[in-house]
Amino acid sequence: MPVVWAALAILCVICLLNLLPTVAVIRRLRERTELINRRSGQSSGQAEITLPAGTRVGGFRVVTGDDRVVTLGDLRQGAPEELGADLLSGSAVL
């Protein structure tokens, strides 16, 4: 049994040591992204692509993976039953 605990301890140490370069790479990628965004004049946040809570969505028209057209009006009226089921199950491709 002591061999199992020793092997487990070694495995934990290896996993923790593996996290160090992973965290360093993620930090470096974030810095690079900030630098690229600053040079191109773009903001690094999500503010440009997300709407505040309670904001009305503008009109849109999308085509699903199986070539059905969905608009804002469709969602206001209630989506077709099969599309609604797909959206709830997560299998719809918009």
C-alpha positions as CSV (number, residue, x, y, z in Angstrom):
1,M,0.0,0.0,0.0
2,P,2.8,2.5,0.6
3,V,3.9,2.0,-3.0
4,V,0.5,3.2,-4.2
5,W,0.6,6.3,-2.0
6,A,4.1,7.1,-3.2
7,A,3.0,6.7,-6.8
8,L,0.0,8.9,-6.2
9,A,2.1,11.6,-4.6
10,I,4.6,11.5,-7.5
11,L,1.7,11.8,-9.9
12,C,0.3,14.8,-8.1
13,V,3.6,16.5,-8.1
14,I,4.0,15.9,-11.9
15,C,0.5,17.3,-12.5
16,L,1.2,20.4,-10.4
17,L,4.5,21.0,-12.2
18,N,2.6,20.6,-15.5
19,L,0.2,23.4,-14.5
20,L,3.0,25.9,-14.2
21,P,3.9,26.1,-17.9
22,T,0.2,25.9,-18.8
23,V,-0.6,29.0,-16.7
24,A,2.5,30.8,-18.1
25,V,1.3,30.1,-21.7
26,I,-2.2,31.3,-20.9
27,R,-0.8,34.5,-19.3
28,R,1.4,35.1,-22.4
29,L,-1.5,34.6,-24.8
30,R,-3.6,37.1,-22.9
31,E,-0.7,39.6,-23.0
32,R,-0.3,39.1,-26.8
33,T,-4.0,39.5,-27.4
34,E,-4.0,42.8,-25.5
35,L,-1.0,44.0,-27.5
36,I,-2.6,43.0,-30.8
37,N,-5.9,44.7,-29.8
38,R,-4.1,47.9,-28.8
39,R,-2.2,48.1,-32.1
40,S,-5.4,47.5,-34.1
41,G,-7.4,49.9,-32.1
42,Q,-9.9,47.3,-30.9
43,S,-11.1,46.8,-27.4
44,S,-10.2,43.6,-25.7
45,G,-13.5,43.2,-23.9
46,Q,-16.8,41.7,-24.9
47,A,-18.6,45.1,-24.7
48,E,-18.6,45.4,-28.5
49,I,-20.4,42.1,-29.2
50,T,-22.7,41.8,-26.2
51,L,-25.8,43.7,-25.2
52,P,-26.6,44.8,-21.7
53,A,-29.3,42.9,-19.9
54,G,-32.8,44.0,-20.9
55,T,-31.8,45.5,-24.3
56,R,-34.1,44.6,-27.2
57,V,-32.5,42.6,-29.9
58,G,-32.6,44.1,-33.4
59,G,-34.0,42.2,-36.3
60,F,-32.1,39.3,-37.7
61,R,-32.4,36.4,-40.2
62,V,-30.4,33.2,-39.9
63,V,-30.3,29.9,-41.7
64,T,-30.1,26.8,-39.6
65,G,-27.9,23.8,-40.5
66,D,-30.8,22.1,-42.2
67,D,-31.7,25.2,-44.3
68,R,-34.6,26.6,-42.3
69,V,-34.8,30.4,-42.0
70,V,-35.3,31.8,-38.5
71,T,-36.1,35.5,-37.9
72,L,-36.9,37.5,-34.8
73,G,-40.5,37.4,-35.8
74,D,-40.4,33.6,-35.7
75,L,-39.2,33.7,-32.2
76,R,-41.8,36.3,-31.1
77,Q,-44.6,34.1,-32.6
78,G,-43.1,31.0,-31.1
79,A,-40.6,28.9,-33.1
80,P,-41.9,26.0,-35.1
81,E,-42.3,23.0,-32.8
82,E,-39.4,21.0,-34.2
83,L,-37.0,24.0,-34.1
84,G,-38.1,24.8,-30.5
85,A,-37.3,21.2,-29.5
86,D,-34.0,21.4,-31.3
87,L,-33.1,24.6,-29.5
88,L,-34.1,23.2,-26.1
89,S,-32.1,20.0,-26.7
90,G,-29.0,21.9,-28.0
91,S,-29.0,20.1,-31.3
92,A,-30.1,23.1,-33.4
93,V,-27.3,24.5,-35.6
94,L,-27.9,28.2,-36.2
